[in-house]
Amino acid sequence: MADISFTEEQFTSTSDILKSIAHPTRLKILCFLIEGERSVGEIEREFGSTISNISQHLTVLRRMDIIKRRKDANFMFYSVKDDKVLTLLGTMKKLFCPLK
């Protein structure tokens, strides 16, 4: 039998994080945020979606503590908070999106 050194809580939290980034729009947002902090408007323009739709996806990622936000005047800026997620996204990019 394989040695699985995860606790039940770790299995659950890891599964929850993977589920939250599994949505194509959220995955695109995270890949965009790898390059640095972005405003909601920048994210909206990048993906051609509505601010309402983008905000819903950002809320899911924020509730999972994957991203953080910073307010500057009337603008909200988002960035990836969890370094483990940055590592995961980098690995996924290497495995599934190799340079041609």
N, C-alpha and C positions, 0 to 999 in steps of 0.2 A: 504494500500500500504506500502511496506517495506521501511524503511528509508535507502537509499543508499547514504552514505556520501562520494562519490567519485566525483571529478570533471571530466569533459570530458577528460581533459588532463591526469588525473591520470588513467582513464580507458585505454586510448591509451598507455601510457607508461608501465602500468602493463601488458597489452596484448602483447606489443612488447617484453618485457622481457620473458614472459612465452613462446612465440613463439620461441625465440632464444634458450631457454634451452630445448625445446620439442624434438629436434632431438636426437635420441639415442646416437650417438657418442658424441655430446656436453654434454649430461647428464652424460655419463660415465666419460668424462674428468673432469667435475665439481666435481663429486663424488670422483675422484682420487685426485683432488686438495684440497678437504676438509682437508686432512691429512697434507697439507703443500705445500710449494713451490716446483715445479718440473721443470726440464728442458724439452725442446722439445724432446730430445732423450729418456728420461725416459718415457714420455707419449707415444712416438712411440713404445717403447719396451713393455710397459704394454698392449697396444691394438693391436699390430701386424699390424699396418697400416703404410702407407708411411709418411715421414716427410711432404711432400706436402699436403696430405690430412689432417693431424693433424693441420698444419699451417692454412689451410683454415678455419677450425672450430675454432681455437684459434682467428683468425681475427674477426669472427662474434661475439664471446663473448667479445673481447676487444672493438669493436666498440659500443657494447651495454653497455660498462663501467661495466661489470660484473667481469672481471678479469683484472689484471695488469701484466706488464712484467718488468723484470729487466735484464739488460745486464751485464755480468761479463766475461771479455775477449772475447772469441769467442762463448760463450754460452748464450742462452736466457732462462730465468727462468720465470715461470708464477705462479700466485697465485690468489685466489679469493679476489676481491677488496671490494665487496658489502656485508656487514654483513647481510643484509636482505636476500640475496640469500643463505648465509650459514644457516640461520634460516629456510628458505623454504626447502632447501635440507635435513636438519635434520628432519624436520617434515614429508617430503615425505618418507624418509627412515623408520621412525617409523611406518607410516601408511601402506606402501606398501611392505616393506622388513623387517618384524619383525624377530627377532632371533627365531630359531627353537629349 
